[in-house]
Protein backbone atom coordinates (compact mmCIF):
# COMPACT_ATOMS: atom_id res chain seq x y z
CA UNK A 1 0.00 0.00 0.00
CA UNK A 2 1.34 3.38 -0.97
CA UNK A 3 2.10 5.93 1.72
CA UNK A 4 -0.53 8.58 2.31
CA UNK A 5 -0.97 11.71 4.41
CA UNK A 6 -1.89 10.31 7.82
CA UNK A 7 -3.25 13.65 9.10
CA UNK A 8 -5.65 13.95 6.16
CA UNK A 9 -6.63 10.27 6.49
CA UNK A 10 -7.37 10.77 10.20
CA UNK A 11 -9.59 13.76 9.49
CA UNK A 12 -11.55 11.97 6.72
CA UNK A 13 -11.98 8.89 8.92
CA UNK A 14 -13.33 10.86 11.87
CA UNK A 15 -15.65 12.97 9.71
CA UNK A 16 -17.06 9.91 7.92
CA UNK A 17 -17.59 8.04 11.20
CA UNK A 18 -19.33 11.01 12.80
CA UNK A 19 -21.46 11.57 9.69
CA UNK A 20 -22.89 8.09 10.25
CA UNK A 21 -23.50 8.88 13.90
CA UNK A 22 -21.18 6.11 15.08
CA UNK A 23 -19.32 6.35 18.38
CA UNK A 24 -15.71 5.23 18.40
CA UNK A 25 -16.74 2.16 20.39
CA UNK A 26 -19.49 1.18 17.93
CA UNK A 27 -17.21 1.81 14.96
CA UNK A 28 -14.51 -0.32 16.61
CA UNK A 29 -17.01 -3.13 17.12
CA UNK A 30 -18.13 -3.02 13.49
CA UNK A 31 -14.57 -3.00 12.19
CA UNK A 32 -13.37 -5.71 14.57
CA UNK A 33 -10.74 -3.64 16.37
CA UNK A 34 -10.39 -2.01 19.77
CA UNK A 35 -11.62 1.52 20.52
CA UNK A 36 -7.96 2.35 21.23
CA UNK A 37 -7.07 1.44 17.63
CA UNK A 38 -9.79 3.77 16.34
CA UNK A 39 -8.56 6.54 18.65
CA UNK A 40 -4.99 6.06 17.36
CA UNK A 41 -6.16 6.23 13.74
CA UNK A 42 -8.21 9.37 14.36
CA UNK A 43 -5.42 11.07 16.28
CA UNK A 44 -2.91 10.27 13.50
CA UNK A 45 -0.85 8.07 15.83
CA UNK A 46 -1.13 4.96 13.66
CA UNK A 47 -2.16 3.78 10.21
CA UNK A 48 -4.53 0.84 9.84
CA UNK A 49 -3.21 -2.32 8.21
CA UNK A 50 -4.44 -3.13 4.70
CA UNK A 51 -7.17 -5.58 5.81
CA UNK A 52 -8.41 -3.10 8.44
CA UNK A 53 -8.48 -0.31 5.84
CA UNK A 54 -10.77 -2.43 3.64
CA UNK A 55 -13.11 -3.06 6.56
CA UNK A 56 -13.08 0.63 7.56
CA UNK A 57 -14.05 1.68 4.03
CA UNK A 58 -16.82 -0.92 3.91
CA UNK A 59 -18.31 0.09 7.27
CA UNK A 60 -18.19 3.79 6.34
CA UNK A 61 -19.56 3.23 2.84
CA UNK A 62 -16.62 4.98 1.18
CA UNK A 63 -13.73 3.83 -0.99
CA UNK A 64 -10.25 3.15 0.32
CA UNK A 65 -9.05 5.79 -2.14
CA UNK A 66 -11.30 8.37 -0.52
CA UNK A 67 -9.88 7.59 2.91
CA UNK A 68 -6.26 7.60 1.81
CA UNK A 69 -6.25 10.30 -0.87
CA UNK A 70 -9.54 12.15 -0.58
CA UNK A 71 -10.51 11.27 -4.15
CA UNK A 72 -14.21 11.00 -4.90
CA UNK A 73 -15.77 8.32 -7.06
CA UNK A 74 -14.60 8.52 -10.65
CA UNK A 75 -17.66 7.97 -12.81
CA UNK A 76 -15.64 6.96 -15.85
CA UNK A 77 -13.07 4.51 -14.52
CA UNK A 78 -13.73 1.73 -12.03
CA UNK A 79 -16.73 3.41 -10.45
CA UNK A 80 -18.85 0.27 -10.71
CA UNK A 81 -16.34 -1.75 -8.67
CA UNK A 82 -15.96 1.03 -6.09
CA UNK A 83 -19.72 1.47 -5.84
CA UNK A 84 -20.15 -2.24 -5.11
CA UNK A 85 -17.62 -1.87 -2.26
CA UNK A 86 -19.72 0.97 -0.82
CA UNK A 87 -23.10 -0.78 -0.76
CA UNK A 88 -22.49 -2.82 2.44
CA UNK A 89 -21.55 0.33 4.35
CA UNK A 90 -24.60 2.19 3.07
CA UNK A 91 -26.89 -0.66 4.07
CA UNK A 92 -25.31 -0.96 7.51
CA UNK A 93 -25.69 2.79 8.10
CA UNK A 94 -29.34 2.59 7.04
CA UNK A 95 -29.93 -0.35 9.43
CA UNK A 96 -28.54 1.70 12.30
CA UNK A 97 -30.67 4.73 11.45
CA UNK A 98 -33.80 2.58 11.25
CA UNK A 99 -32.99 0.97 14.61
CA UNK A 100 -32.51 4.37 16.25
CA UNK A 101 -35.65 5.86 14.68
CA UNK A 102 -37.88 2.93 15.66
CA UNK A 103 -36.29 1.82 18.92
CA UNK A 104 -35.93 -1.70 17.52
CA UNK A 105 -32.64 -3.45 18.41
CA UNK A 106 -30.14 -3.34 15.53
CA UNK A 107 -29.97 -7.14 15.56
CA UNK A 108 -33.65 -7.24 14.55
CA UNK A 109 -33.44 -4.78 11.65
CA UNK A 110 -33.18 -6.37 8.21
CA UNK A 111 -32.95 -4.44 4.96
CA UNK A 112 -33.60 -5.99 1.58
CA UNK A 113 -32.30 -4.33 -1.57
CA UNK A 114 -33.31 -5.02 -5.16
CA UNK A 115 -31.58 -3.64 -8.22
CA UNK A 116 -33.48 -3.16 -11.47
CA UNK A 117 -31.31 -2.24 -14.41
CA UNK A 118 -32.69 -0.60 -17.49
TIFI-53031 format. One record per residue (C-alpha): x, y, z. Coordinates in steps of 0.1 Angstrom, whole numbers. Layout:
<atoms>
X; Y; Z
...
</atoms>
This chain:
<atoms>
0; 0; 0
13; 34; -10
21; 59; 17
-5; 86; 23
-10; 117; 44
-19; 103; 78
-33; 137; 91
-57; 139; 62
-66; 103; 65
-74; 108; 102
-96; 138; 95
-115; 120; 67
-120; 89; 89
-133; 109; 119
-156; 130; 97
-171; 99; 79
-176; 80; 112
-193; 110; 128
-215; 116; 97
-229; 81; 102
-235; 89; 139
-212; 61; 151
-193; 64; 184
-157; 52; 184
-167; 22; 204
-195; 12; 179
-172; 18; 150
-145; -3; 166
-170; -31; 171
-181; -30; 135
-146; -30; 122
-134; -57; 146
-107; -36; 164
-104; -20; 198
-116; 15; 205
-80; 23; 212
-71; 14; 176
-98; 38; 163
-86; 65; 186
-50; 61; 174
-62; 62; 137
-82; 94; 144
-54; 111; 163
-29; 103; 135
-9; 81; 158
-11; 50; 137
-22; 38; 102
-45; 8; 98
-32; -23; 82
-44; -31; 47
-72; -56; 58
-84; -31; 84
-85; -3; 58
-108; -24; 36
-131; -31; 66
-131; 6; 76
-140; 17; 40
-168; -9; 39
-183; 1; 73
-182; 38; 63
-196; 32; 28
-166; 50; 12
-137; 38; -10
-103; 32; 3
-91; 58; -21
-113; 84; -5
-99; 76; 29
-63; 76; 18
-62; 103; -9
-95; 122; -6
-105; 113; -41
-142; 110; -49
-158; 83; -71
-146; 85; -106
-177; 80; -128
-156; 70; -158
-131; 45; -145
-137; 17; -120
-167; 34; -104
-189; 3; -107
-163; -17; -87
-160; 10; -61
-197; 15; -58
-201; -22; -51
-176; -19; -23
-197; 10; -8
-231; -8; -8
-225; -28; 24
-216; 3; 44
-246; 22; 31
-269; -7; 41
-253; -10; 75
-257; 28; 81
-293; 26; 70
-299; -3; 94
-285; 17; 123
-307; 47; 115
-338; 26; 113
-330; 10; 146
-325; 44; 162
-356; 59; 147
-379; 29; 157
-363; 18; 189
-359; -17; 175
-326; -34; 184
-301; -33; 155
-300; -71; 156
-337; -72; 146
-334; -48; 117
-332; -64; 82
-329; -44; 50
-336; -60; 16
-323; -43; -16
-333; -50; -52
-316; -36; -82
-335; -32; -115
-313; -22; -144
-327; -6; -175
</atoms>
